[in-house]
């Protein structure tokens, strides 16, 4: 990957054509999550590793390659799918790995920086300190080659038999480790202990890999508040914690930052100040959502599909919050409390922070973005609602990431095949619905081309992936978009 230092970064849109993306394929650590620790490791359930790899995530990798780096896959589909060889194509340490400069594998970047003895020594010491390992284990890890050591750091497995670290199964959600905002990188600062090793590894990659060498001065790290170690442990809102699922780059000048279960108010304020001071953006909207596990990040309740189209949970719509729509069944069952007092949306402009703009609802903000920032006619703005806004499917399908979609380009998005009512809502909004297996076959035979797709929802298999509580927006860190 010697040309990696020539690569650019730049993201100023949620829907511009995706050119480069950072991902991490499911590693063996996911297959070691046990029920008693699943929630500690931020999983709701254990997943079947072979299914999540071969029957679900592998289609994601193939699709990304057809869109971003077709020379790596076109004409090779039969060979890749051959039972005897198929896994090698997806294994970062194998010579048959696809190794793309456009669909970038996080584990490859890690093993490449571990080639440097100084970096390897520092990172081994840092990880072992974080995980309270013995000095003997630390010394033994130094004897591992870079590929084997990278596997250990991800899966926690030592000598392929003994686990010395817990796995870090959330590393498949690369969105959360950092966000590219124009030509800057905002690193995360995770709230949960289960993600601390992720943040450490990501920091080493961003600061040491040649891919990012030209942008090191543009890496933004958030710092803890002064005397944070003296604060009571229950003062969560004073902690500086931020994950990438709570950051969206709407335009070159405008960023959304959520305050949620995982991102604190203090972090949002610090990030905005830094982005303003560096001249990266001149507008920021802060979206406080209820601190609930089923929401987690703002990208679990809405994502952008096109400049004038969004998918959103109906609980945050004008009709629901402003009270123009009655839903007596929900009220009787008390399924969703009134969100009016739990949602706060404030928009700041650089140089005019003393007079922020307030929005009553999330829908009001999204419509304003489409019209004011992206110059769409107000009459063209569409809000597609989770579960077609039909109870209880809206809540069920939001839980399985109906609102967490990744745009490969304007109007071409990936979503889970299990969210039937949301799919119906997309169809009603004029989108074509296509199964990824059929689409990949069409790409391979030449009967369809990625650049010819318009207004299309691509359905991805999701029986196991959805158990991990994250969609394709979570499973992608865009490095470069048009």
C-alpha positions as CSV (number, residue, x, y, z in Angstrom):
1,X,0.0,0.0,0.0
2,X,2.9,2.3,-0.8
3,X,0.7,4.9,-2.6
4,X,-1.5,5.4,0.5
5,X,0.3,8.7,1.4
6,X,-1.0,10.1,-1.9
7,X,-4.6,9.6,-0.9
8,X,-6.7,12.6,0.1
9,X,-9.4,12.9,2.7
10,X,-12.4,15.1,2.4
11,X,-16.0,14.8,3.5
12,X,-18.5,17.7,3.2
13,X,-21.7,15.7,2.6
14,X,-23.7,12.8,3.8
15,X,-24.8,11.9,0.3
16,X,-22.0,12.9,-2.1
17,X,-20.5,10.0,-4.1
18,X,-18.5,7.8,-1.8
19,X,-14.9,7.5,-3.0
20,X,-13.0,6.0,-0.1
21,X,-14.3,4.4,3.1
22,X,-12.7,2.8,6.2
23,X,-14.3,-0.5,7.3
24,X,-13.4,-3.5,9.5
25,X,-14.7,-6.9,8.6
26,X,-16.0,-9.0,11.5
27,X,-13.1,-10.7,13.2
28,X,-13.0,-13.8,15.5
29,X,-13.7,-11.6,18.5
30,X,-17.3,-11.4,17.6
31,X,-17.5,-15.2,17.9
32,X,-16.2,-15.0,21.5
33,X,-18.8,-12.7,22.9
34,X,-20.6,-14.6,25.7
35,X,-24.2,-13.9,26.9
36,X,-23.1,-12.8,30.4
37,X,-20.8,-10.2,29.0
38,X,-22.7,-9.2,25.8
39,X,-24.2,-6.0,27.2
40,X,-20.9,-5.0,28.8
41,X,-19.4,-5.2,25.4
42,X,-22.4,-3.2,24.0
43,X,-24.1,-6.1,22.2
44,X,-27.7,-7.0,22.8
45,X,-27.2,-10.7,21.9
46,X,-24.5,-13.1,20.7
47,X,-24.0,-13.4,17.0
48,X,-23.2,-16.4,14.8
49,X,-19.8,-15.5,13.4
50,X,-19.9,-17.7,10.2
51,X,-23.3,-16.3,9.2
52,X,-22.4,-12.7,9.9
53,X,-19.3,-13.1,7.7
54,X,-20.2,-15.3,4.8
55,X,-23.9,-14.6,4.4
56,X,-24.1,-10.9,5.4
57,X,-21.0,-8.7,5.8
58,X,-19.3,-10.3,2.8
59,X,-22.0,-8.9,0.6
60,X,-21.3,-5.4,2.0
61,X,-17.6,-5.7,1.0
62,X,-18.4,-7.0,-2.5
63,X,-20.9,-4.1,-3.0
64,X,-18.4,-1.5,-1.8
65,X,-15.8,-2.9,-4.2
66,X,-18.1,-2.8,-7.2
67,X,-18.9,0.8,-6.4
68,X,-15.5,2.1,-5.3
69,X,-12.8,-0.3,-6.7
70,X,-14.4,-2.6,-9.3
71,X,-11.0,-3.8,-10.7
72,X,-10.6,-5.7,-7.4
73,X,-13.7,-7.8,-7.9
74,X,-15.1,-7.6,-11.5
75,X,-14.6,-11.0,-13.2
76,X,-13.6,-12.7,-10.0
77,X,-16.9,-13.4,-8.4
78,X,-17.0,-17.1,-9.1
79,X,-13.4,-17.5,-7.8
80,X,-14.1,-15.4,-4.7
81,X,-17.3,-17.4,-3.9
82,X,-15.5,-20.8,-4.3
83,X,-15.8,-22.6,-1.0
84,X,-12.1,-23.5,-0.8
85,X,-10.9,-20.0,-1.2
86,X,-13.6,-17.5,-0.4
87,X,-12.4,-16.6,3.1
88,X,-8.9,-15.7,2.0
89,X,-10.3,-12.8,0.0
90,X,-11.6,-11.2,3.2
91,X,-8.7,-12.0,5.5
92,X,-6.4,-9.0,6.0
93,X,-3.4,-11.1,6.8
94,X,-3.7,-13.4,3.8
95,X,-1.9,-12.9,0.5
96,X,-5.2,-13.3,-1.4
97,X,-6.8,-10.4,0.6
98,X,-8.5,-7.8,-1.7
99,X,-6.3,-5.0,-0.3
100,X,-8.0,-2.0,-1.8
101,X,-6.9,1.6,-1.6
102,X,-10.6,2.7,-1.7
103,X,-12.3,0.2,0.5
104,X,-9.7,0.4,3.3
105,X,-9.5,-2.3,5.9
106,X,-8.7,-1.0,9.4
107,X,-6.8,-4.1,10.4
108,X,-4.4,-3.7,7.4
109,X,-3.6,-0.2,8.5
110,X,-2.8,-1.5,12.0
111,X,-0.5,-4.3,10.8
112,X,1.3,-1.8,8.6
113,X,2.1,0.6,11.4
114,X,3.2,-2.3,13.5
115,X,6.0,-2.9,11.0
116,X,7.8,-0.1,12.8
117,X,9.5,-1.5,15.9
118,X,9.2,1.8,17.9
119,X,5.5,2.0,17.2
120,X,5.0,-1.7,17.9
121,X,6.8,-1.3,21.2
122,X,4.8,1.7,22.3
123,X,1.4,0.3,21.3
124,X,2.1,-3.1,22.9
125,X,3.0,-1.3,26.1
126,X,-0.1,0.9,25.9
127,X,-2.5,-1.9,25.3
128,X,-1.0,-4.1,27.9
129,X,-1.3,-1.2,30.5
130,X,-4.9,-0.6,29.5
131,X,-5.7,-4.3,29.8
132,X,-3.6,-4.9,33.0
133,X,-1.5,-7.6,31.3
134,X,1.7,-9.1,32.9
135,X,5.1,-8.0,31.7
136,X,5.8,-11.5,30.5
137,X,2.8,-11.3,28.1
138,X,3.9,-7.9,27.0
139,X,7.4,-9.2,26.1
140,X,5.9,-12.2,24.3
141,X,3.6,-10.0,22.2
142,X,6.7,-8.2,21.0
143,X,7.8,-11.4,19.3
144,X,4.6,-11.6,17.2
145,X,4.8,-10.5,13.5
146,X,2.6,-7.5,12.7
147,X,-0.2,-9.5,11.1
148,X,-0.5,-11.8,14.1
149,X,-0.2,-9.0,16.6
150,X,-2.9,-7.0,14.8
151,X,-5.2,-10.0,15.1
152,X,-4.5,-10.2,18.9
153,X,-5.3,-6.6,19.4
154,X,-8.6,-7.0,17.7
155,X,-9.8,-10.4,18.9
156,X,-8.0,-10.6,22.2
157,X,-6.8,-14.1,21.5
158,X,-3.3,-15.2,22.4
159,X,-1.7,-18.1,20.6
160,X,-5.1,-18.8,18.9
161,X,-6.2,-20.5,22.1
162,X,-6.0,-18.3,25.2
163,X,-7.8,-15.0,25.5
164,X,-5.7,-12.4,27.3
165,X,-7.9,-9.4,26.3
166,X,-11.6,-9.1,26.0
167,X,-12.6,-8.8,22.3
168,X,-13.5,-5.4,20.8
169,X,-16.5,-6.5,18.7
170,X,-17.6,-2.9,18.2
171,X,-14.7,-2.2,15.9
172,X,-16.9,-3.2,12.9
173,X,-18.6,0.2,13.6
174,X,-15.8,2.3,12.2
175,X,-18.0,5.4,12.1
176,X,-17.6,5.8,15.8
177,X,-13.8,5.9,15.9
178,X,-13.5,9.2,14.0
179,X,-15.2,11.5,11.6
180,X,-13.7,13.3,8.6
181,X,-15.0,16.9,8.5
182,X,-13.8,18.6,5.3
183,X,-10.0,18.0,5.5
184,X,-9.9,17.5,9.3
185,X,-10.4,14.3,11.4
186,X,-12.3,14.5,14.7
187,X,-11.3,11.6,16.8
188,X,-13.7,9.9,19.2
189,X,-13.6,9.8,22.9
190,X,-15.7,6.8,23.9
191,X,-17.9,6.8,27.0
192,X,-17.9,3.0,27.5
193,X,-14.9,1.1,28.8
194,X,-15.5,-1.6,26.1
195,X,-14.4,0.9,23.4
196,X,-11.2,2.3,25.1
197,X,-8.9,0.0,23.2
198,X,-10.6,0.9,19.9
199,X,-9.9,4.6,20.6
200,X,-6.2,3.9,21.4
201,X,-5.6,1.8,18.3
202,X,-7.4,4.3,16.1
203,X,-5.3,7.2,17.5
204,X,-2.1,5.3,16.6
205,X,-3.3,4.6,13.1
206,X,-4.4,8.2,12.4
207,X,-1.2,9.7,13.8
208,X,1.3,7.1,12.4
209,X,0.0,5.6,9.1
210,X,1.3,7.2,5.9
211,X,-2.3,7.3,4.6
212,X,-2.9,10.3,7.0
213,X,0.6,11.7,7.0
214,X,-0.4,14.9,5.2
215,X,-3.3,15.5,7.6
216,X,-1.7,15.0,11.0
217,X,-1.9,18.7,11.8
218,X,-5.6,18.5,11.0
219,X,-6.4,15.8,13.6
220,X,-8.6,17.0,16.4
221,X,-8.6,15.4,19.8
222,X,-11.0,16.3,22.6
223,X,-9.6,16.7,26.1
224,X,-11.1,16.1,29.5
225,X,-12.3,19.1,31.4
226,X,-10.0,20.6,33.9
227,X,-9.9,18.6,37.2
228,X,-12.2,16.0,35.7
229,X,-10.8,13.4,38.0
230,X,-12.2,15.3,41.0
231,X,-15.8,15.3,39.7
232,X,-18.3,12.8,41.2
233,X,-18.7,9.7,39.0
234,X,-22.4,10.4,38.3
235,X,-21.8,13.8,36.6
236,X,-22.0,12.2,33.1
237,X,-22.8,15.5,31.3
238,X,-19.5,17.0,32.6
239,X,-17.5,14.2,31.0
240,X,-16.1,14.7,27.5
241,X,-17.3,11.7,25.5
242,X,-18.1,11.6,21.8
243,X,-18.7,8.9,19.2
244,X,-18.9,9.4,15.5
245,X,-22.5,8.2,15.2
246,X,-23.4,11.5,16.8
247,X,-21.6,13.6,14.1
248,X,-23.0,14.3,10.6
249,X,-21.3,16.5,8.0
250,X,-24.2,18.1,6.2
251,X,-22.4,20.5,4.0
252,X,-19.0,22.1,3.8
253,X,-20.0,24.7,6.4
254,X,-22.5,22.8,8.6
255,X,-22.1,19.9,11.0
256,X,-24.6,18.2,13.3
257,X,-23.6,17.0,16.7
258,X,-25.8,14.9,18.9
259,X,-26.0,14.8,22.7
260,X,-27.0,11.2,23.5
261,X,-26.4,8.2,25.6
262,X,-22.8,8.2,24.2
263,X,-21.9,11.9,23.5
264,X,-21.9,14.5,26.3
265,X,-22.9,18.1,26.2
266,X,-19.4,19.1,27.2
267,X,-17.9,17.2,24.2
268,X,-20.3,18.8,21.8
269,X,-19.4,22.3,23.1
270,X,-15.7,21.5,22.9
271,X,-15.9,20.1,19.4
272,X,-17.9,23.0,18.1
273,X,-15.5,25.5,19.6
274,X,-12.5,23.8,18.1
275,X,-14.1,23.5,14.6
276,X,-15.1,27.1,14.7
277,X,-11.6,28.3,15.9
278,X,-9.9,26.3,13.2
279,X,-12.2,27.6,10.5
280,X,-13.3,24.1,9.5
281,X,-17.1,25.0,9.6
282,X,-19.1,28.1,10.4
283,X,-22.4,26.5,11.4
284,X,-23.2,23.8,14.0
285,X,-26.5,22.3,15.1
286,X,-26.6,20.5,18.5
287,X,-29.3,17.9,18.7
288,X,-30.1,16.6,22.2
289,X,-32.0,13.3,22.1
290,X,-33.3,11.3,25.0
291,X,-30.6,9.3,26.8
292,X,-32.0,5.9,25.9
293,X,-30.4,2.7,24.7
294,X,-32.8,2.3,21.8
295,X,-31.6,5.7,20.4
296,X,-27.9,5.5,21.3
297,X,-26.7,8.0,18.6
298,X,-28.5,10.5,16.4
299,X,-27.8,8.3,13.4
300,X,-30.1,5.6,14.9
301,X,-33.0,8.0,14.7
302,X,-32.3,9.7,11.3
303,X,-30.0,9.7,8.3
304,X,-29.9,11.6,5.0
305,X,-30.8,9.8,1.8
306,X,-30.6,12.7,-0.7
307,X,-30.3,16.4,-0.4
308,X,-34.0,16.6,-0.1
309,X,-34.8,13.2,1.5
310,X,-34.3,11.9,5.0
311,X,-35.4,8.7,6.9
312,X,-36.4,9.3,10.5
313,X,-38.2,7.8,13.4
314,X,-41.7,9.3,13.5
315,X,-41.6,10.0,17.2
316,X,-39.5,13.1,16.3
317,X,-41.8,14.3,13.5
318,X,-43.8,17.5,13.5
319,X,-47.0,15.6,13.7
320,X,-46.1,13.6,16.7
321,X,-44.3,16.3,18.8
322,X,-46.5,19.3,17.9
323,X,-49.6,17.2,18.7
324,X,-51.4,17.3,15.4
325,X,-51.5,13.5,15.3
326,X,-53.3,11.5,17.9
327,X,-52.2,8.0,18.7
328,X,-54.4,6.8,21.6
329,X,-53.0,3.2,21.6
330,X,-49.5,4.4,22.2
331,X,-50.7,6.8,24.9
332,X,-52.6,4.1,26.7
333,X,-49.7,1.8,26.6
334,X,-47.2,4.6,27.4
335,X,-44.8,3.1,24.9
336,X,-43.1,6.4,24.1
337,X,-43.2,9.3,26.6
338,X,-43.8,12.8,25.3
339,X,-40.5,13.8,23.7
340,X,-41.1,17.6,23.7
341,X,-39.0,18.2,26.8
342,X,-36.4,15.6,26.0
343,X,-35.4,17.0,22.6
344,X,-33.5,20.2,22.3
345,X,-32.1,21.6,19.0
346,X,-29.9,24.7,18.9
347,X,-28.0,26.0,15.9
348,X,-25.0,28.2,16.3
349,X,-23.2,30.3,13.6
350,X,-19.6,31.3,14.1
351,X,-19.2,34.9,15.2
352,X,-22.8,35.0,16.2
353,X,-22.9,32.4,19.0
354,X,-24.7,34.7,21.4
355,X,-27.9,34.5,19.4
356,X,-28.4,30.9,18.5
357,X,-31.4,29.6,16.5
358,X,-33.8,27.1,18.0
359,X,-35.9,24.4,16.4
360,X,-39.0,22.9,17.9
361,X,-38.6,19.5,16.2
362,X,-36.0,17.4,14.5
363,X,-38.2,17.4,11.3
364,X,-38.1,21.2,11.3
365,X,-34.3,21.1,11.4
366,X,-34.0,18.5,8.6
367,X,-36.3,20.4,6.4
368,X,-34.4,23.7,7.1
369,X,-31.1,22.0,6.2
370,X,-32.5,20.8,2.8
371,X,-33.8,24.2,2.0
372,X,-31.3,26.6,3.6
373,X,-28.0,24.7,3.3
374,X,-28.6,22.5,0.3
375,X,-30.9,24.9,-1.8
376,X,-33.8,22.4,-2.2
377,X,-37.3,23.7,-2.9
378,X,-39.3,23.3,0.3
379,X,-42.0,21.4,-1.6
380,X,-39.5,18.7,-2.6
381,X,-38.4,17.8,0.9
382,X,-39.4,14.2,1.9
383,X,-39.3,12.6,5.3
384,X,-39.5,8.8,5.1
385,X,-40.6,7.4,8.4
386,X,-39.4,4.2,10.1
387,X,-41.9,1.4,9.9
388,X,-44.1,3.6,7.6
389,X,-44.9,5.3,10.9
390,X,-47.2,2.4,11.9
391,X,-47.1,1.2,15.5
392,X,-45.5,-1.0,16.6
393,X,-43.4,-1.5,13.4
394,X,-41.9,2.0,13.6
395,X,-40.3,1.2,17.0
396,X,-39.4,-2.4,16.1
397,X,-37.7,-1.4,12.9
398,X,-35.9,1.6,14.4
399,X,-34.4,-0.9,16.8
400,X,-33.1,-2.9,13.8
401,X,-31.6,0.2,12.2
402,X,-34.3,1.2,9.7
403,X,-33.0,4.8,10.2
404,X,-29.3,4.0,10.0
405,X,-28.6,4.0,6.2
406,X,-25.4,4.6,4.3
407,X,-25.6,6.6,1.0
408,X,-23.1,5.4,-1.6
409,X,-24.1,8.4,-3.6
410,X,-27.1,10.7,-3.9
411,X,-30.3,8.5,-3.5
412,X,-28.5,5.1,-3.6
413,X,-28.5,3.7,0.0
414,X,-28.0,0.5,1.9
415,X,-30.4,-0.8,4.5
416,X,-31.4,-4.1,6.2
417,X,-33.9,-6.4,4.4
418,X,-35.8,-7.2,7.6
419,X,-37.4,-3.8,7.9
420,X,-40.5,-4.5,5.8
421,X,-42.7,-1.5,6.6
422,X,-39.8,0.9,6.1
423,X,-39.1,-0.7,2.8
424,X,-42.7,-0.1,1.9
425,X,-42.3,3.6,2.9
426,X,-39.3,3.9,0.5
427,X,-41.3,2.3,-2.3
428,X,-44.1,4.7,-1.7
429,X,-41.6,7.6,-1.9
430,X,-40.6,6.5,-5.4
431,X,-37.5,4.4,-4.6
432,X,-36.6,1.2,-6.4
433,X,-36.0,-1.8,-4.1
434,X,-33.3,-4.3,-5.0
435,X,-31.8,-7.2,-3.2
436,X,-28.0,-7.1,-3.0
437,X,-27.5,-10.6,-4.2
438,X,-29.4,-9.9,-7.4
439,X,-27.6,-6.5,-7.8
440,X,-24.1,-8.0,-7.5
441,X,-25.0,-10.7,-10.1
442,X,-26.2,-8.0,-12.4
443,X,-22.9,-6.0,-11.9
444,X,-20.9,-9.1,-12.7
445,X,-22.8,-10.0,-15.8
446,X,-22.8,-6.3,-17.0
447,X,-26.6,-6.1,-17.1
448,X,-26.4,-3.3,-14.5
449,X,-23.8,-0.7,-13.7
450,X,-23.4,1.1,-10.3
451,X,-23.4,4.6,-12.0
452,X,-26.7,3.9,-13.6
453,X,-28.6,3.4,-10.3
454,X,-30.9,6.2,-9.1
455,X,-33.2,6.5,-6.1
456,X,-32.5,2.9,-5.0
457,X,-32.7,1.1,-1.6
458,X,-30.3,-1.8,-1.7
459,X,-31.5,-4.5,0.7
460,X,-28.7,-6.3,2.7
461,X,-29.2,-9.6,4.6
462,X,-29.4,-8.8,8.3
463,X,-30.4,-11.7,10.6
464,X,-27.1,-11.6,12.5
465,X,-25.8,-8.1,11.7
466,X,-28.8,-6.5,13.2
467,X,-28.2,-8.2,16.6
468,X,-25.0,-6.0,16.9
469,X,-27.2,-2.9,17.0
470,X,-25.8,-0.9,14.1
471,X,-26.5,-0.4,10.5
472,X,-24.3,0.5,7.5
473,X,-24.0,4.1,8.5
474,X,-22.3,2.8,11.7
475,X,-20.2,0.3,9.7
476,X,-18.5,3.0,7.6
477,X,-16.1,5.8,8.1
478,X,-16.1,7.8,4.9
479,X,-12.7,9.2,4.1
480,X,-13.5,10.9,0.8
481,X,-16.8,11.9,-0.8
482,X,-17.5,14.1,-3.8
